Amino acid sequence: MRAYVLDRFNEGRSVGVLCRVNFSDYVSHLPTDYRDYFVQRGITTNRYLDNLWETIVEKKHIPLLVIVASDEDAAPPKASEVTLREGWKILDGLQRSHRMKLLFEIVQYQLENVDQQANLLDEPDPIPKEVKKHRDWLLESDCPTSLFVKVLRTKRKLGQEAFKRVFEDISLWLEVWFGLDENEQIQKMLILNAGHKSVNIKHQIELLFSDYFTVLERNLGGRAVIRERDKSSIIYSKSRNAGQFHFSHLVTAFQSLDEGKPVSTNADFAAEKSLSMPSVEDSKLEINVDLLEAFAKFLCKLDQAFSQTDTAVKWLGREVVLAGLFAAVGKHSEKIGAPKTEVLLEFSGHLAEFKEWLNLDEFEQARNSLNLAKVNIGNKNKFAVQSATLNYLSDYNSPNPNWNELFGGGHSDDL
């Protein structure tokens, strides 16, 4: 893709170049995997983006897009043009790019396939009939009928020849970055979205801890690690199947294990971790790889032990449960002065008995009896599970948990 340089600026070892590119050239050169860049949130439904069509037809300005050049592309010397090879990624503007691509495809399709034959009155078919004829393409292209109709009305208003030129003389402004490491890309994305609809906190957490993903996936024995962009944690919790974990939940669980207390991965937590990230290549958040691998192997056995009943499967789908359980492991490790890896290994040999000891049916009854208007159900869950798990780790023969009592009490500093 060829772009015309308007300005350039240096930022440490990185170089940003402000460019102008032809609309059709940009859309035609979108990478085939442009939607898969891990920093992005994924495609969302937004009817306001349909207004891009009016912006295009009326030749108005389309807001600037921010992209990251391929690692193979070095920062260009001072020149009037720059050619971007395949592999560039969209840092900001995925939703607009996706909608522009769809609009481009609608126009091409309508030019070739719509209103090609007039009826006996030498008039095009009514729009509802025309839409019905192209229903298969609409479904295949995931194209909203309303958008297809909007473009078709413009086509009939402008006429075939003018419609062919609808994308002519339309330019896009690109801010192209060269030499950004992964950490810097994440930081820029968070800043770029600061004034927009807030980035989903779970997605933000997953970005900050993205180094964990590969280690976890490699050590989970083929179990699925689901990311927020693919399925929200709320939907996952309600529909979890055995062999599945949500990445944001695993981050919460591991942080709780590491700190020996239940961690809430909220906006404050994300901001704190973001500010603590060094701007040095390959050094995001320091990883205790040995502990992370032991954590993943423990999860495999935990999943296996809790896969026999739907209640047990769904129990592990709650972030607050994992936070409480692993906080207890971390706290017990501190109490007895043993490495967390050893505590995890020892505990893993008792998980089948632990599952029966918990009496999850009574857990659900006690939990469901809480007055949601008067208590923070998340905190109650975390500290009840932490307290029960600590009791079990202290004595495998301890009495079964009294969930009504555990849910009734607050958390204690001496847990």
Order of alpha helices (4+ residues) and beta strands (2+ residues): beta-beta-alpha-alpha-beta-beta-beta-alpha-alpha-alpha-alpha-alpha-beta-alpha-alpha-alpha-beta-alpha-beta-alpha-alpha-alpha-alpha-alpha-alpha-alpha-alpha-alpha-alpha
